């Protein structure tokens, strides 16, 4: 599992996917989230504005990532 560091208290899901370089654009992030291709803590999440906090786990395209505070 790869850890992705954030410097803020939380990060929105679409921004997290871009930060982790899993998608190239915000439009691509919106699409994969709305299509149900992303899970947060083991549950499908279709809200691109979902707030992620340190300890949350995100899975997309065979990648498992964990949010951590920098």
CHARMM internal coordinates of N, CA and C (Angstrom, degrees):
IC EDIT
DIST 1 N 1 CA 1.4439
DIST 1 CA 1 C 1.5250
ANGL 1 N 1 CA 1 C 109.05
DIST 1 C 2 N 1.3090
ANGL 1 CA 1 C 2 N 114.87
DIHE 1 N 1 CA 1 C 2 N 128.55
DIST 2 N 2 CA 1.4648
ANGL 1 C 2 N 2 CA 120.83
DIHE 1 CA 1 C 2 N 2 CA 179.64
DIST 2 CA 2 C 1.5203
ANGL 2 N 2 CA 2 C 109.39
DIHE 1 C 2 N 2 CA 2 C -89.74
DIST 2 C 3 N 1.3205
ANGL 2 CA 2 C 3 N 116.56
DIHE 2 N 2 CA 2 C 3 N 139.69
DIST 3 N 3 CA 1.4631
ANGL 2 C 3 N 3 CA 121.18
DIHE 2 CA 2 C 3 N 3 CA 178.21
DIST 3 CA 3 C 1.5230
ANGL 3 N 3 CA 3 C 108.86
DIHE 2 C 3 N 3 CA 3 C -103.56
DIST 3 C 4 N 1.3261
ANGL 3 CA 3 C 4 N 115.28
DIHE 3 N 3 CA 3 C 4 N 133.54
DIST 4 N 4 CA 1.4571
ANGL 3 C 4 N 4 CA 121.98
DIHE 3 CA 3 C 4 N 4 CA 178.73
DIST 4 CA 4 C 1.5278
ANGL 4 N 4 CA 4 C 107.66
DIHE 3 C 4 N 4 CA 4 C -114.66
DIST 4 C 5 N 1.3214
ANGL 4 CA 4 C 5 N 116.78
DIHE 4 N 4 CA 4 C 5 N 122.13
DIST 5 N 5 CA 1.4624
ANGL 4 C 5 N 5 CA 121.60
DIHE 4 CA 4 C 5 N 5 CA -176.46
DIST 5 CA 5 C 1.5188
ANGL 5 N 5 CA 5 C 111.88
DIHE 4 C 5 N 5 CA 5 C -87.53
DIST 5 C 6 N 1.3419
ANGL 5 CA 5 C 6 N 115.04
DIHE 5 N 5 CA 5 C 6 N 139.43
DIST 6 N 6 CA 1.4566
ANGL 5 C 6 N 6 CA 120.92
DIHE 5 CA 5 C 6 N 6 CA 173.53
DIST 6 CA 6 C 1.5269
ANGL 6 N 6 CA 6 C 107.76
DIHE 5 C 6 N 6 CA 6 C -122.10
DIST 6 C 7 N 1.3248
ANGL 6 CA 6 C 7 N 116.45
DIHE 6 N 6 CA 6 C 7 N 152.22
DIST 7 N 7 CA 1.4594
ANGL 6 C 7 N 7 CA 120.39
DIHE 6 CA 6 C 7 N 7 CA -178.88
DIST 7 CA 7 C 1.5255
ANGL 7 N 7 CA 7 C 111.60
DIHE 6 C 7 N 7 CA 7 C -101.30
DIST 7 C 8 N 1.3351
ANGL 7 CA 7 C 8 N 117.05
DIHE 7 N 7 CA 7 C 8 N -6.80
DIST 8 N 8 CA 1.4582
ANGL 7 C 8 N 8 CA 122.29
DIHE 7 CA 7 C 8 N 8 CA -179.91
DIST 8 CA 8 C 1.5269
ANGL 8 N 8 CA 8 C 109.60
DIHE 7 C 8 N 8 CA 8 C -103.65
DIST 8 C 9 N 1.3243
ANGL 8 CA 8 C 9 N 116.72
DIHE 8 N 8 CA 8 C 9 N 175.77
DIST 9 N 9 CA 1.4707
ANGL 8 C 9 N 9 CA 120.22
DIHE 8 CA 8 C 9 N 9 CA -179.65
DIST 9 CA 9 C 1.5202
ANGL 9 N 9 CA 9 C 111.69
DIHE 8 C 9 N 9 CA 9 C -69.66
DIST 9 C 10 N 1.3366
ANGL 9 CA 9 C 10 N 116.83
DIHE 9 N 9 CA 9 C 10 N -32.22
DIST 10 N 10 CA 1.4608
ANGL 9 C 10 N 10 CA 121.47
DIHE 9 CA 9 C 10 N 10 CA 179.21
DIST 10 CA 10 C 1.5156
ANGL 10 N 10 CA 10 C 109.03
DIHE 9 C 10 N 10 CA 10 C -149.79
DIST 10 C 11 N 1.3373
ANGL 10 CA 10 C 11 N 115.42
DIHE 10 N 10 CA 10 C 11 N 169.10
DIST 11 N 11 CA 1.4653
ANGL 10 C 11 N 11 CA 121.83
DIHE 10 CA 10 C 11 N 11 CA 175.13
DIST 11 CA 11 C 1.5235
ANGL 11 N 11 CA 11 C 107.56
DIHE 10 C 11 N 11 CA 11 C -142.02
DIST 11 C 12 N 1.3097
ANGL 11 CA 11 C 12 N 116.87
DIHE 11 N 11 CA 11 C 12 N 143.53
DIST 12 N 12 CA 1.4606
ANGL 11 C 12 N 12 CA 120.14
DIHE 11 CA 11 C 12 N 12 CA 178.81
DIST 12 CA 12 C 1.5289
ANGL 12 N 12 CA 12 C 109.41
DIHE 11 C 12 N 12 CA 12 C -77.01
DIST 12 C 13 N 1.3136
ANGL 12 CA 12 C 13 N 115.06
DIHE 12 N 12 CA 12 C 13 N 149.07
DIST 13 N 13 CA 1.4580
ANGL 12 C 13 N 13 CA 121.38
DIHE 12 CA 12 C 13 N 13 CA -174.19
DIST 13 CA 13 C 1.5205
ANGL 13 N 13 CA 13 C 112.83
DIHE 12 C 13 N 13 CA 13 C -54.75
DIST 13 C 14 N 1.3290
ANGL 13 CA 13 C 14 N 118.06
DIHE 13 N 13 CA 13 C 14 N -46.60
DIST 14 N 14 CA 1.4694
ANGL 13 C 14 N 14 CA 119.25
DIHE 13 CA 13 C 14 N 14 CA -178.23
DIST 14 CA 14 C 1.5307
ANGL 14 N 14 CA 14 C 111.25
DIHE 13 C 14 N 14 CA 14 C -63.05
DIST 14 C 15 N 1.3248
ANGL 14 CA 14 C 15 N 116.64
DIHE 14 N 14 CA 14 C 15 N -39.10
DIST 15 N 15 CA 1.4638
ANGL 14 C 15 N 15 CA 120.37
DIHE 14 CA 14 C 15 N 15 CA 177.81
DIST 15 CA 15 C 1.5169
ANGL 15 N 15 CA 15 C 111.52
DIHE 14 C 15 N 15 CA 15 C -67.73
DIST 15 C 16 N 1.3280
ANGL 15 CA 15 C 16 N 116.36
DIHE 15 N 15 CA 15 C 16 N -35.63
DIST 16 N 16 CA 1.4619
ANGL 15 C 16 N 16 CA 120.81
DIHE 15 CA 15 C 16 N 16 CA 178.81
DIST 16 CA 16 C 1.5275
ANGL 16 N 16 CA 16 C 110.79
DIHE 15 C 16 N 16 CA 16 C -63.39
DIST 16 C 17 N 1.3328
ANGL 16 CA 16 C 17 N 117.18
DIHE 16 N 16 CA 16 C 17 N -42.62
DIST 17 N 17 CA 1.4670
ANGL 16 C 17 N 17 CA 120.24
DIHE 16 CA 16 C 17 N 17 CA 179.68
DIST 17 CA 17 C 1.5256
ANGL 17 N 17 CA 17 C 110.89
DIHE 16 C 17 N 17 CA 17 C -62.32
DIST 17 C 18 N 1.3322
ANGL 17 CA 17 C 18 N 116.95
DIHE 17 N 17 CA 17 C 18 N -37.39
DIST 18 N 18 CA 1.4662
ANGL 17 C 18 N 18 CA 120.70
DIHE 17 CA 17 C 18 N 18 CA 176.96
DIST 18 CA 18 C 1.5268
ANGL 18 N 18 CA 18 C 110.64
DIHE 17 C 18 N 18 CA 18 C -69.73
DIST 18 C 19 N 1.3379
ANGL 18 CA 18 C 19 N 117.06
DIHE 18 N 18 CA 18 C 19 N -44.58
DIST 19 N 19 CA 1.4630
ANGL 18 C 19 N 19 CA 121.48
DIHE 18 CA 18 C 19 N 19 CA 179.58
DIST 19 CA 19 C 1.5237
ANGL 19 N 19 CA 19 C 111.09
DIHE 18 C 19 N 19 CA 19 C -58.31
DIST 19 C 20 N 1.3324
ANGL 19 CA 19 C 20 N 116.25
DIHE 19 N 19 CA 19 C 20 N -39.55
DIST 20 N 20 CA 1.4588
ANGL 19 C 20 N 20 CA 121.18
DIHE 19 CA 19 C 20 N 20 CA -178.35
DIST 20 CA 20 C 1.5274
ANGL 20 N 20 CA 20 C 111.98
DIHE 19 C 20 N 20 CA 20 C -81.53
DIST 20 C 21 N 1.3334
ANGL 20 CA 20 C 21 N 117.37
DIHE 20 N 20 CA 20 C 21 N 1.08
DIST 21 N 21 CA 1.4711
ANGL 20 C 21 N 21 CA 123.61
DIHE 20 CA 20 C 21 N 21 CA 179.73
DIST 21 CA 21 C 1.5278
ANGL 21 N 21 CA 21 C 112.51
DIHE 20 C 21 N 21 CA 21 C 60.54
DIST 21 C 22 N 1.3397
ANGL 21 CA 21 C 22 N 116.52
DIHE 21 N 21 CA 21 C 22 N 32.25
DIST 22 N 22 CA 1.4636
ANGL 21 C 22 N 22 CA 120.33
DIHE 21 CA 21 C 22 N 22 CA 175.50
DIST 22 CA 22 C 1.5219
ANGL 22 N 22 CA 22 C 111.25
DIHE 21 C 22 N 22 CA 22 C -86.90
DIST 22 C 23 N 1.3301
ANGL 22 CA 22 C 23 N 115.85
DIHE 22 N 22 CA 22 C 23 N -22.10
DIST 23 N 23 CA 1.4685
ANGL 22 C 23 N 23 CA 122.02
DIHE 22 CA 22 C 23 N 23 CA 174.57
DIST 23 CA 23 C 1.5220
ANGL 23 N 23 CA 23 C 107.08
DIHE 22 C 23 N 23 CA 23 C -134.37
DIST 23 C 24 N 1.3202
ANGL 23 CA 23 C 24 N 115.43
DIHE 23 N 23 CA 23 C 24 N 159.75
DIST 24 N 24 CA 1.4550
ANGL 23 C 24 N 24 CA 119.44
DIHE 23 CA 23 C 24 N 24 CA -177.40
DIST 24 CA 24 C 1.5161
ANGL 24 N 24 CA 24 C 114.41
DIHE 23 C 24 N 24 CA 24 C -94.28
DIST 24 C 25 N 1.3427
ANGL 24 CA 24 C 25 N 116.57
DIHE 24 N 24 CA 24 C 25 N -28.03
DIST 25 N 25 CA 1.4635
ANGL 24 C 25 N 25 CA 120.19
DIHE 24 CA 24 C 25 N 25 CA -175.03
DIST 25 CA 25 C 1.5248
ANGL 25 N 25 CA 25 C 110.52
DIHE 24 C 25 N 25 CA 25 C -137.54
DIST 25 C 26 N 1.3195
ANGL 25 CA 25 C 26 N 114.87
DIHE 25 N 25 CA 25 C 26 N 164.87
DIST 26 N 26 CA 1.4566
ANGL 25 C 26 N 26 CA 120.13
DIHE 25 CA 25 C 26 N 26 CA 175.45
DIST 26 CA 26 C 1.5172
ANGL 26 N 26 CA 26 C 111.53
DIHE 25 C 26 N 26 CA 26 C -64.32
DIST 26 C 27 N 1.3239
ANGL 26 CA 26 C 27 N 116.63
DIHE 26 N 26 CA 26 C 27 N -34.87
DIST 27 N 27 CA 1.4654
ANGL 26 C 27 N 27 CA 120.78
DIHE 26 CA 26 C 27 N 27 CA 178.12
DIST 27 CA 27 C 1.5204
ANGL 27 N 27 CA 27 C 111.76
DIHE 26 C 27 N 27 CA 27 C -64.11
DIST 27 C 28 N 1.3104
ANGL 27 CA 27 C 28 N 115.70
DIHE 27 N 27 CA 27 C 28 N -40.60
DIST 28 N 28 CA 1.4650
ANGL 27 C 28 N 28 CA 119.91
DIHE 27 CA 27 C 28 N 28 CA 177.83
DIST 28 CA 28 C 1.5315
ANGL 28 N 28 CA 28 C 110.23
DIHE 27 C 28 N 28 CA 28 C -66.36
DIST 28 C 29 N 1.3284
ANGL 28 CA 28 C 29 N 116.42
DIHE 28 N 28 CA 28 C 29 N -40.44
DIST 29 N 29 CA 1.4701
ANGL 28 C 29 N 29 CA 120.91
DIHE 28 CA 28 C 29 N 29 CA 177.81
DIST 29 CA 29 C 1.5295
ANGL 29 N 29 CA 29 C 109.62
DIHE 28 C 29 N 29 CA 29 C -61.14
DIST 29 C 30 N 1.3233
ANGL 29 CA 29 C 30 N 116.73
DIHE 29 N 29 CA 29 C 30 N -45.92
DIST 30 N 30 CA 1.4682
ANGL 29 C 30 N 30 CA 121.36
DIHE 29 CA 29 C 30 N 30 CA 179.21
DIST 30 CA 30 C 1.5258
ANGL 30 N 30 CA 30 C 110.32
DIHE 29 C 30 N 30 CA 30 C -57.70
DIST 30 C 31 N 1.3164
ANGL 30 CA 30 C 31 N 116.95
DIHE 30 N 30 CA 30 C 31 N -44.94
DIST 31 N 31 CA 1.4629
ANGL 30 C 31 N 31 CA 121.41
DIHE 30 CA 30 C 31 N 31 CA -178.20
DIST 31 CA 31 C 1.5299
ANGL 31 N 31 CA 31 C 111.81
DIHE 30 C 31 N 31 CA 31 C -62.56
DIST 31 C 32 N 1.3313
ANGL 31 CA 31 C 32 N 117.78
DIHE 31 N 31 CA 31 C 32 N -51.64
DIST 32 N 32 CA 1.4716
ANGL 31 C 32 N 32 CA 119.57
DIHE 31 CA 31 C 32 N 32 CA -175.28
DIST 32 CA 32 C 1.5293
ANGL 32 N 32 CA 32 C 111.04
DIHE 31 C 32 N 32 CA 32 C -66.80
DIST 32 C 33 N 1.3397
ANGL 32 CA 32 C 33 N 117.20
DIHE 32 N 32 CA 32 C 33 N -32.23
DIST 33 N 33 CA 1.4655
ANGL 32 C 33 N 33 CA 120.07
DIHE 32 CA 32 C 33 N 33 CA 177.85
DIST 33 CA 33 C 1.5279
ANGL 33 N 33 CA 33 C 109.98
DIHE 32 C 33 N 33 CA 33 C -69.95
DIST 33 C 34 N 1.3286
ANGL 33 CA 33 C 34 N 117.26
DIHE 33 N 33 CA 33 C 34 N -48.34
DIST 34 N 34 CA 1.4651
ANGL 33 C 34 N 34 CA 120.57
DIHE 33 CA 33 C 34 N 34 CA -178.26
DIST 34 CA 34 C 1.5263
ANGL 34 N 34 CA 34 C 112.77
DIHE 33 C 34 N 34 CA 34 C -65.61
DIST 34 C 35 N 1.3247
ANGL 34 CA 34 C 35 N 116.97
DIHE 34 N 34 CA 34 C 35 N -26.13
DIST 35 N 35 CA 1.4653
ANGL 34 C 35 N 35 CA 120.59
DIHE 34 CA 34 C 35 N 35 CA 178.60
DIST 35 CA 35 C 1.5349
ANGL 35 N 35 CA 35 C 112.55
DIHE 34 C 35 N 35 CA 35 C -82.92
DIST 35 C 36 N 1.3291
ANGL 35 CA 35 C 36 N 116.74
DIHE 35 N 35 CA 35 C 36 N 1.09
DIST 36 N 36 CA 1.4586
ANGL 35 C 36 N 36 CA 120.45
DIHE 35 CA 35 C 36 N 36 CA 176.89
DIST 36 CA 36 C 1.5143
ANGL 36 N 36 CA 36 C 114.07
DIHE 35 C 36 N 36 CA 36 C 75.52
DIST 36 C 37 N 1.3319
ANGL 36 CA 36 C 37 N 117.01
DIHE 36 N 36 CA 36 C 37 N 27.43
DIST 37 N 37 CA 1.4605
ANGL 36 C 37 N 37 CA 121.38
DIHE 36 CA 36 C 37 N 37 CA -177.38
DIST 37 CA 37 C 1.5225
ANGL 37 N 37 CA 37 C 112.99
DIHE 36 C 37 N 37 CA 37 C -92.23
DIST 37 C 38 N 1.3445
ANGL 37 CA 37 C 38 N 117.24
DIHE 37 N 37 CA 37 C 38 N -0.84
DIST 38 N 38 CA 1.4602
ANGL 37 C 38 N 38 CA 121.92
DIHE 37 CA 37 C 38 N 38 CA -176.14
DIST 38 CA 38 C 1.5292
ANGL 38 N 38 CA 38 C 109.47
DIHE 37 C 38 N 38 CA 38 C -119.67
DIST 38 C 39 N 1.3308
ANGL 38 CA 38 C 39 N 116.58
DIHE 38 N 38 CA 38 C 39 N 136.39
DIST 39 N 39 CA 1.4592
ANGL 38 C 39 N 39 CA 119.53
DIHE 38 CA 38 C 39 N 39 CA 173.57
DIST 39 CA 39 C 1.5216
ANGL 39 N 39 CA 39 C 109.66
DIHE 38 C 39 N 39 CA 39 C -116.67
DIST 39 C 40 N 1.3182
ANGL 39 CA 39 C 40 N 114.75
DIHE 39 N 39 CA 39 C 40 N 146.14
DIST 40 N 40 CA 1.4592
ANGL 39 C 40 N 40 CA 122.04
DIHE 39 CA 39 C 40 N 40 CA 175.57
DIST 40 CA 40 C 1.5231
ANGL 40 N 40 CA 40 C 106.77
DIHE 39 C 40 N 40 CA 40 C -122.42
DIST 40 C 41 N 1.3177
ANGL 40 CA 40 C 41 N 116.14
DIHE 40 N 40 CA 40 C 41 N 120.34
DIST 41 N 41 CA 1.4633
ANGL 40 C 41 N 41 CA 122.24
DIHE 40 CA 40 C 41 N 41 CA -178.35
DIST 41 CA 41 C 1.5311
ANGL 41 N 41 CA 41 C 111.66
DIHE 40 C 41 N 41 CA 41 C 53.25
DIST 41 C 42 N 1.3352
ANGL 41 CA 41 C 42 N 115.42
DIHE 41 N 41 CA 41 C 42 N 39.53
DIST 42 N 42 CA 1.4543
ANGL 41 C 42 N 42 CA 121.37
DIHE 41 CA 41 C 42 N 42 CA 174.77
DIST 42 CA 42 C 1.5172
ANGL 42 N 42 CA 42 C 116.25
DIHE 41 C 42 N 42 CA 42 C 85.39
DIST 42 C 43 N 1.3306
ANGL 42 CA 42 C 43 N 118.31
DIHE 42 N 42 CA 42 C 43 N -0.63
DIST 43 N 43 CA 1.4620
ANGL 42 C 43 N 43 CA 121.61
DIHE 42 CA 42 C 43 N 43 CA -179.91
DIST 43 CA 43 C 1.5237
ANGL 43 N 43 CA 43 C 109.93
DIHE 42 C 43 N 43 CA 43 C -119.91
DIST 43 C 44 N 1.3390
ANGL 43 CA 43 C 44 N 116.13
DIHE 43 N 43 CA 43 C 44 N 138.79
DIST 44 N 44 CA 1.4638
ANGL 43 C 44 N 44 CA 120.65
DIHE 43 CA 43 C 44 N 44 CA 177.88
DIST 44 CA 44 C 1.5262
ANGL 44 N 44 CA 44 C 108.53
DIHE 43 C 44 N 44 CA 44 C -60.12
DIST 44 C 45 N 1.3137
ANGL 44 CA 44 C 45 N 116.14
DIHE 44 N 44 CA 44 C 45 N 133.59
DIST 45 N 45 CA 1.4639
ANGL 44 C 45 N 45 CA 121.54
DIHE 44 CA 44 C 45 N 45 CA 179.41
DIST 45 CA 45 C 1.5284
ANGL 45 N 45 CA 45 C 108.88
DIHE 44 C 45 N 45 CA 45 C -123.70
DIST 45 C 46 N 1.3256
ANGL 45 CA 45 C 46 N 116.55
DIHE 45 N 45 CA 45 C 46 N 125.70
DIST 46 N 46 CA 1.4640
ANGL 45 C 46 N 46 CA 120.83
DIHE 45 CA 45 C 46 N 46 CA 179.50
DIST 46 CA 46 C 1.5296
ANGL 46 N 46 CA 46 C 111.54
DIHE 45 C 46 N 46 CA 46 C -111.80
DIST 46 C 47 N 1.3215
ANGL 46 CA 46 C 47 N 117.16
DIHE 46 N 46 CA 46 C 47 N 13.29
DIST 47 N 47 CA 1.4697
ANGL 46 C 47 N 47 CA 121.59
DIHE 46 CA 46 C 47 N 47 CA 178.51
DIST 47 CA 47 C 1.5229
ANGL 47 N 47 CA 47 C 109.35
DIHE 46 C 47 N 47 CA 47 C -102.31
DIST 47 C 48 N 1.3250
ANGL 47 CA 47 C 48 N 116.75
DIHE 47 N 47 CA 47 C 48 N 108.34
DIST 48 N 48 CA 1.4608
ANGL 47 C 48 N 48 CA 118.84
DIHE 47 CA 47 C 48 N 48 CA -176.53
DIST 48 CA 48 C 1.5230
ANGL 48 N 48 CA 48 C 112.13
DIHE 47 C 48 N 48 CA 48 C -69.26
DIST 48 C 49 N 1.3207
ANGL 48 CA 48 C 49 N 118.09
DIHE 48 N 48 CA 48 C 49 N -20.71
DIST 49 N 49 CA 1.4516
ANGL 48 C 49 N 49 CA 121.86
DIHE 48 CA 48 C 49 N 49 CA 179.04
DIST 49 CA 49 C 1.5221
ANGL 49 N 49 CA 49 C 113.45
DIHE 48 C 49 N 49 CA 49 C -91.68
DIST 49 C 50 N 1.3308
ANGL 49 CA 49 C 50 N 116.81
DIHE 49 N 49 CA 49 C 50 N 8.88
DIST 50 N 50 CA 1.4707
ANGL 49 C 50 N 50 CA 120.85
DIHE 49 CA 49 C 50 N 50 CA 179.90
DIST 50 CA 50 C 1.5228
ANGL 50 N 50 CA 50 C 109.47
DIHE 49 C 50 N 50 CA 50 C -56.50
DIST 50 C 51 N 1.3250
ANGL 50 CA 50 C 51 N 116.25
DIHE 50 N 50 CA 50 C 51 N 130.56
DIST 51 N 51 CA 1.4597
ANGL 50 C 51 N 51 CA 120.54
DIHE 50 CA 50 C 51 N 51 CA -179.96
DIST 51 CA 51 C 1.5208
ANGL 51 N 51 CA 51 C 109.65
DIHE 50 C 51 N 51 CA 51 C -83.17
DIST 51 C 52 N 1.3228
ANGL 51 CA 51 C 52 N 115.64
DIHE 51 N 51 CA 51 C 52 N 128.87
DIST 52 N 52 CA 1.4561
ANGL 51 C 52 N 52 CA 122.23
DIHE 51 CA 51 C 52 N 52 CA 177.38
DIST 52 CA 52 C 1.5202
ANGL 52 N 52 CA 52 C 108.48
DIHE 51 C 52 N 52 CA 52 C -107.15
DIST 52 C 53 N 1.3204
ANGL 52 CA 52 C 53 N 114.79
DIHE 52 N 52 CA 52 C 53 N 137.25
DIST 53 N 53 CA 1.4563
ANGL 52 C 53 N 53 CA 121.29
DIHE 52 CA 52 C 53 N 53 CA -179.59
DIST 53 CA 53 C 1.5255
ANGL 53 N 53 CA 53 C 109.29
DIHE 52 C 53 N 53 CA 53 C -118.67
DIST 53 C 54 N 1.3379
ANGL 53 CA 53 C 54 N 117.36
DIHE 53 N 53 CA 53 C 54 N 160.46
DIST 54 N 54 CA 1.4678
ANGL 53 C 54 N 54 CA 119.15
DIHE 53 CA 53 C 54 N 54 CA 177.13
DIST 54 CA 54 C 1.5344
ANGL 54 N 54 CA 54 C 111.12
DIHE 53 C 54 N 54 CA 54 C -50.90
DIST 54 C 55 N 1.3234
ANGL 54 CA 54 C 55 N 115.20
DIHE 54 N 54 CA 54 C 55 N 133.80
DIST 55 N 55 CA 1.4609
ANGL 54 C 55 N 55 CA 121.40
DIHE 54 CA 54 C 55 N 55 CA -177.95
DIST 55 CA 55 C 1.5203
ANGL 55 N 55 CA 55 C 112.80
DIHE 54 C 55 N 55 CA 55 C 101.46
DIST 55 C 56 N 1.3400
ANGL 55 CA 55 C 56 N 117.44
DIHE 55 N 55 CA 55 C 56 N -20.24
DIST 56 N 56 CA 1.4683
ANGL 55 C 56 N 56 CA 120.17
DIHE 55 CA 55 C 56 N 56 CA 177.63
DIST 56 CA 56 C 1.5246
ANGL 56 N 56 CA 56 C 109.63
DIHE 55 C 56 N 56 CA 56 C -69.09
DIST 56 C 57 N 1.3308
ANGL 56 CA 56 C 57 N 115.53
DIHE 56 N 56 CA 56 C 57 N 145.56
DIST 57 N 57 CA 1.4597
ANGL 56 C 57 N 57 CA 121.65
DIHE 56 CA 56 C 57 N 57 CA -179.63
DIST 57 CA 57 C 1.5231
ANGL 57 N 57 CA 57 C 109.33
DIHE 56 C 57 N 57 CA 57 C -116.09
DIST 57 C 58 N 1.3311
ANGL 57 CA 57 C 58 N 115.78
DIHE 57 N 57 CA 57 C 58 N 132.48
DIST 58 N 58 CA 1.4612
ANGL 57 C 58 N 58 CA 122.62
DIHE 57 CA 57 C 58 N 58 CA -178.25
DIST 58 CA 58 C 1.5163
ANGL 58 N 58 CA 58 C 108.68
DIHE 57 C 58 N 58 CA 58 C -120.40
DIST 58 C 59 N 1.3330
ANGL 58 CA 58 C 59 N 116.06
DIHE 58 N 58 CA 58 C 59 N 133.36
DIST 59 N 59 CA 1.4566
ANGL 58 C 59 N 59 CA 121.21
DIHE 58 CA 58 C 59 N 59 CA 178.10
DIST 59 CA 59 C 1.5246
ANGL 59 N 59 CA 59 C 109.41
DIHE 58 C 59 N 59 CA 59 C -122.94
DIST 59 C 60 N 1.3395
ANGL 59 CA 59 C 60 N 114.86
DIHE 59 N 59 CA 59 C 60 N 132.93
DIST 60 N 60 CA 1.4667
ANGL 59 C 60 N 60 CA 121.20
DIHE 59 CA 59 C 60 N 60 CA 177.62
DIST 60 CA 60 C 1.5159
ANGL 60 N 60 CA 60 C 108.32
DIHE 59 C 60 N 60 CA 60 C -159.41
DIST 60 C 61 N 1.3168
ANGL 60 CA 60 C 61 N 116.48
DIHE 60 N 60 CA 60 C 61 N 131.62
DIST 61 N 61 CA 1.4701
ANGL 60 C 61 N 61 CA 123.23
DIHE 60 CA 60 C 61 N 61 CA 174.86
DIST 61 CA 61 C 1.5336
ANGL 61 N 61 CA 61 C 112.05
DIHE 60 C 61 N 61 CA 61 C 49.26
DIST 61 C 62 N 1.3161
ANGL 61 CA 61 C 62 N 116.35
DIHE 61 N 61 CA 61 C 62 N 54.51
DIST 62 N 62 CA 1.4712
ANGL 61 C 62 N 62 CA 122.72
DIHE 61 CA 61 C 62 N 62 CA 177.94
DIST 62 CA 62 C 1.5210
ANGL 62 N 62 CA 62 C 113.81
DIHE 61 C 62 N 62 CA 62 C 62.99
DIST 62 C 63 N 1.3178
ANGL 62 CA 62 C 63 N 117.53
DIHE 62 N 62 CA 62 C 63 N 19.60
DIST 63 N 63 CA 1.4641
ANGL 62 C 63 N 63 CA 122.09
DIHE 62 CA 62 C 63 N 63 CA 175.42
DIST 63 CA 63 C 1.5202
ANGL 63 N 63 CA 63 C 108.67
DIHE 62 C 63 N 63 CA 63 C -114.05
DIST 63 C 64 N 1.3204
ANGL 63 CA 63 C 64 N 117.21
DIHE 63 N 63 CA 63 C 64 N 130.49
DIST 64 N 64 CA 1.4578
ANGL 63 C 64 N 64 CA 121.96
DIHE 63 CA 63 C 64 N 64 CA 174.99
DIST 64 CA 64 C 1.5190
ANGL 64 N 64 CA 64 C 107.43
DIHE 63 C 64 N 64 CA 64 C -115.46
DIST 64 C 65 N 1.3289
ANGL 64 CA 64 C 65 N 115.39
DIHE 64 N 64 CA 64 C 65 N 118.55
DIST 65 N 65 CA 1.4519
ANGL 64 C 65 N 65 CA 121.28
DIHE 64 CA 64 C 65 N 65 CA -175.79
DIST 65 CA 65 C 1.5240
ANGL 65 N 65 CA 65 C 110.24
DIHE 64 C 65 N 65 CA 65 C -123.19
DIST 65 C 66 N 1.3224
ANGL 65 CA 65 C 66 N 115.74
DIHE 65 N 65 CA 65 C 66 N 150.20
DIST 66 N 66 CA 1.4599
ANGL 65 C 66 N 66 CA 120.64
DIHE 65 CA 65 C 66 N 66 CA 176.78
DIST 66 CA 66 C 1.5140
ANGL 66 N 66 CA 66 C 108.93
DIHE 65 C 66 N 66 CA 66 C -122.76
DIST 66 C 67 N 1.3349
ANGL 66 CA 66 C 67 N 115.68
DIHE 66 N 66 CA 66 C 67 N 137.12
DIST 67 N 67 CA 1.4556
ANGL 66 C 67 N 67 CA 121.35
DIHE 66 CA 66 C 67 N 67 CA 177.03
DIST 67 CA 67 C 1.5221
ANGL 67 N 67 CA 67 C 108.11
DIHE 66 C 67 N 67 CA 67 C -80.21
DIST 67 C 68 N 1.3330
ANGL 67 CA 67 C 68 N 116.71
DIHE 67 N 67 CA 67 C 68 N 132.93
DIST 68 N 68 CA 1.4629
ANGL 67 C 68 N 68 CA 119.84
DIHE 67 CA 67 C 68 N 68 CA 175.62
DIST 68 CA 68 C 1.5200
ANGL 68 N 68 CA 68 C 109.19
DIHE 67 C 68 N 68 CA 68 C -135.67
DIST 68 C 69 N 1.3278
ANGL 68 CA 68 C 69 N 115.05
DIHE 68 N 68 CA 68 C 69 N 151.09
DIST 69 N 69 CA 1.4631
ANGL 68 C 69 N 69 CA 120.73
DIHE 68 CA 68 C 69 N 69 CA 178.07
DIST 69 CA 69 C 1.5236
ANGL 69 N 69 CA 69 C 109.35
DIHE 68 C 69 N 69 CA 69 C -80.69
DIST 69 C 70 N 1.3120
ANGL 69 CA 69 C 70 N 116.60
DIHE 69 N 69 CA 69 C 70 N 131.89
DIST 70 N 70 CA 1.4661
ANGL 69 C 70 N 70 CA 120.95
DIHE 69 CA 69 C 70 N 70 CA -179.58
DIST 70 CA 70 C 1.5106
ANGL 70 N 70 CA 70 C 110.90
DIHE 69 C 70 N 70 CA 70 C -72.77
END
COOR INIT
IC SEED 1 N 1 CA 1 C
IC BUILD
